[in-house]
Amino acid sequence: MSLSNIFTISGSAMSAQTIRLNTIASNMANVDSAASSADQTYRARKPVFSQMMNDSMREYGWNNANKDDTGAGVGVKVDGIVESDAPLQPRYEPDHPMANEDGYVFYPNVNPMEEMADMMSASRSFQTNVEIMNSAKSMMQKMLTLGQS
């Protein structure tokens, strides 16, 4: 694996983790948002990642790209952001201004503890990829000085 491929892989992973952190921030910002119906209630969002596999590898000239879809990936891509299908939280609060005719207020299906754990995981993944890029940069700089001797 070349050092430039390391930058490609780490860069795609950092972009993916940035999207993950943004969706977590959106979920946390809406954790207490109330609605009078289930249709209007905010639903937790999660990014869907997939590995960029062999087609991308062949484009980059990697010779370990197998035609049978085996081998190492070349990075991460975000396929989309999906809404959670976990049940919403209806609460009986007849005095709430957003209560429906039955006295229920609907709250999002966001679990703050799960979101915090995801946030820690995403930021650690991002940090790890920054360290990988810094190590690759350092190796490239050392290779350039080898020719000067």
C-alpha positions in Angstrom: 0.0 0.0 0.0 1.4 3.4 -1.0 1.4 6.4 1.3 -0.9 8.3 -1.1 -3.4 5.5 -0.7 -3.2 5.9 3.0 -4.1 9.6 2.6 -7.1 8.5 0.5 -8.3 6.0 3.0 -7.8 8.2 6.0 -9.4 11.2 4.3 -12.5 9.2 3.4 -12.8 7.9 6.9 -12.4 11.4 8.4 -15.2 12.7 6.0 -17.4 9.8 7.1 -16.8 10.4 10.8 -17.6 14.1 10.3 -21.0 13.2 8.8 -21.5 10.8 11.7 -20.7 13.6 14.2 -23.1 16.0 12.4 -26.0 13.5 12.6 -25.2 12.9 16.3 -25.3 16.7 16.9 -28.6 16.9 15.1 -30.0 14.1 17.2 -28.8 15.7 20.4 -30.2 19.1 19.4 -33.7 17.5 18.9 -33.7 15.1 21.9 -36.4 17.1 23.7 -38.4 18.5 20.7 -42.1 17.9 21.1 -44.8 17.4 18.5 -48.5 16.8 18.6 -48.4 13.9 16.2 -46.1 11.0 15.3 -45.8 12.2 11.8 -44.3 15.6 12.9 -41.9 14.1 15.4 -38.2 14.2 14.8 -36.7 10.7 14.3 -33.1 9.9 15.2 -30.9 9.8 12.1 -27.9 7.4 11.5 -25.5 7.5 8.6 -25.0 4.3 6.6 -21.4 3.6 5.6 -20.0 1.1 3.1 -16.5 0.1 2.1 -15.3 1.3 -1.3 -14.2 -1.9 -2.7 -12.6 -3.4 -5.8 -14.0 -1.1 -8.5 -12.4 1.8 -6.7 -9.2 -0.2 -6.1 -8.9 -1.0 -9.8 -9.4 2.7 -10.7 -6.5 3.6 -8.4 -4.3 0.9 -10.0 -4.2 -1.4 -7.0 -3.1 -4.8 -8.2 -4.6 -6.7 -5.2 -8.2 -6.0 -6.4 -9.8 -9.3 -7.0 -12.6 -9.8 -9.5 -14.5 -11.9 -7.0 -15.0 -8.9 -4.6 -12.4 -10.2 -2.1 -9.5 -8.2 -0.8 -9.0 -5.0 1.2 -11.1 -2.0 0.9 -9.9 1.4 -0.2 -11.9 3.7 2.0 -15.3 4.5 3.3 -18.2 6.1 1.6 -21.5 7.4 3.0 -24.4 5.7 1.3 -27.0 7.9 3.0 -28.6 8.9 6.2 -31.6 6.8 7.4 -34.2 7.6 10.1 -34.4 5.2 13.0 -37.4 2.9 13.1 -37.3 2.7 16.9 -40.7 3.7 18.5 -41.3 7.3 19.4 -42.0 8.3 23.0 -45.7 9.4 23.5 -46.2 10.9 26.9 -49.5 11.9 28.5 -49.1 15.6 29.2 -52.6 17.2 28.7 -51.4 20.6 29.9 -48.5 20.8 27.3 -49.2 23.3 24.5 -48.2 20.6 21.9 -50.6 18.0 23.3 -53.0 16.4 20.9 -56.8 16.0 21.5 -56.0 12.9 23.6 -53.5 14.7 25.8 -50.4 13.1 24.3 -47.2 14.7 23.3 -44.7 12.8 21.0 -41.0 13.0 21.7 -38.2 11.7 19.4 -36.7 8.2 19.6 -33.3 9.7 20.4 -31.4 7.9 23.2 -28.9 10.5 24.6 -26.7 7.8 26.2 -26.4 6.0 22.9 -25.7 9.2 21.1 -22.9 10.2 23.5 -21.3 6.7 23.1 -21.5 7.1 19.3 -20.0 10.6 19.6 -17.0 9.3 21.6 -16.5 6.5 19.1 -16.7 8.9 16.1 -14.3 11.4 17.5 -11.8 8.7 18.5 -12.0 7.3 15.0 -11.5 10.7 13.5 -8.5 11.3 15.8 -7.0 7.9 14.9 -7.2 8.8 11.2 -5.6 12.2 11.8 -2.7 10.3 13.5 -2.4 7.9 10.6 -2.2 10.8 8.2 0.4 12.6 10.3 2.5 9.4 10.4 2.2 9.0 6.6 3.2 12.6 6.2 6.2 12.1 8.4 7.2 9.0 6.5 7.0 10.9 3.2 9.1 13.7 4.5 11.8 11.2 5.7 11.8 9.5 2.3 12.4 12.9 0.7 15.4 13.4 2.9 16.9 10.0 2.0 17.6 11.3 -1.5 19.5 14.3 -0.1 22.3 12.2 1.5 
